[in-house]
């Protein structure tokens, strides 16, 4: 009862600082994201998705911007359009007409409305068929909103495969010829199939800067012959957009949301665990050293001094290079390298003062053991003063983890913020202008640091009242 | 043999300037339920003597030797761990000198006072807190104070809490090291009265260490005067306050104002003897008005009536 009252009192005095309120709100949001992530996407699933390679992500565009970007951009970027004959979709029809005993004719028509101001990034047609001896033969047509019908390809649909329209050299050449014929001169650039199939066919098509897509209803018509009675064919047309999801995608078509979401609980737990355990262990070492004195003090202090002269980051990098560590082993290594840190020195100085306080002497007189004195009398005495610096040191370890990931030394499996930055960096994101790819994880990192900093600074004002006057 | 008997007790500290003879061959005895007042000026070894009795020694001890018999058991032969388990707080407890600062600031007073019981494992938490309440009413603290933190208590209350803590395990001997030194006179009187009551009702043996002669007169059955690490006089209280024997005791009494009658207050010339390399012979000799040639030899303990005095004046 009284302790809950005291907690409320404490929160009241804390939240009179707006910075504390802001920091807490940021941290609460991050914690909420973490909880949601851990529940909604189990870790195994997340790592599986992140490691799965192209197959799972085949329907996603590469390097797509987050879809909310459309609200801010003057040109409306295309979303991904997927038309699948196995699914019952509006605009997709598949008719099979028997032609005699064995053979049958199949007509697939897929239509969609294209209302965007930019061309799609890629077009793929995936097909799947079953047959015993002779595979179905397909002819693929493209019809644009003006009714121009173009034969794209003759296709033998064997088992499972894909027709990558975007990399069809023949189609490219054909479109180029078509433009030349129509306007009497070569276009000033290579017309890719995406542009050729979606562009407005007027003078603008001759220049890359002016060409724009024709809005309206597009159709893909596939006519084919099935040679066997049991034979069937299904196709999936994917017109890849230039925006995707909450966070966009990377060069491997992966949805960045997964790594951004999972980065949150990993960063928080990594930072908090590291900061907390290092501070507590340092404090225990310092208390033992100060209280027992003599030889124990000598040994602990010499170990600390030696450890302080060993450069932290190079050692850590060396260990991380030799043993490809997962993130929790990395955490343990960081803790192990830091517990004999400078904190031992500062805490010891405080404990040396506390050691001679009368109440410690009194405790000794009524028979309190060394352990009891250290944990019950000495450590609680300095605990309030170190809480602010403890909170402030959390981002250090969040950044450290990200830094290691950027150096390529992070956990090879876990999706983290640092990992995204690493991927973006090695894929030349900034060079190619994929700013969102770098900015998203960086913003989250900065936000985390900001949250802890705002809270820590306000806690400092409460626990060290002398700061308030400054 | 008496209830508590101390024989030839020595405690030397190692310091940078040399060996400090804090307790230098002290012997005395107390009967059960009696109170001994240990009087002396600052730095004469009173507190060191108290620390010897409860074996609360600093790190720089050079010599710690002698015999302390409690009920016939030689405490000096116990190991540190045994001493902690058997003697501390079960037999001998202490109210430390800086009692006002002797409470852990981060623990509630009630729990702090219960600590000895919990440490020695003689009671569960609830029983211990129950005992604390009992003790609080005995020493005159409202029971609600169990839930308070030390900074919420006044000096007198904190002092009472420390006394409650000293009494909580029903020890036979309680050492009071300057129990009232930082308190106002009214609170002093209250606490001394409370101690008197406890002594009468519970038969606790008190060793009262003080530099305040008038406070000591409230409680003491016997008075020991310490000077330069030695007990120079040990008398029954009545005799002592009426007619002290040792020149130092006489000078001490002469420096205290009295209620009745005109009194010319005296002081002792010179400064207290250094306990590092103390002089041979009588340690008070340099300041003594009765200095004789013999005084450069160490005086023996001489029996005068019921008193012991360490002075050549009384040698036959």
Interface residues (C-beta under 8 A of the other chain):
Chain A: X2 X293 X294 X357 X358 X359 X361 X362 X363 X364 X365 X366 X367 X368 X369 X372 X376 X377 X380 X381 X383
Chain B: X54 X56 X59 X84 X85 X88 X89 X93 X94 X96 X97 X98 X99 X101 X102 X103 X104 X105 X106 X107 X115 X116 X119 X120 X147 X162 X165
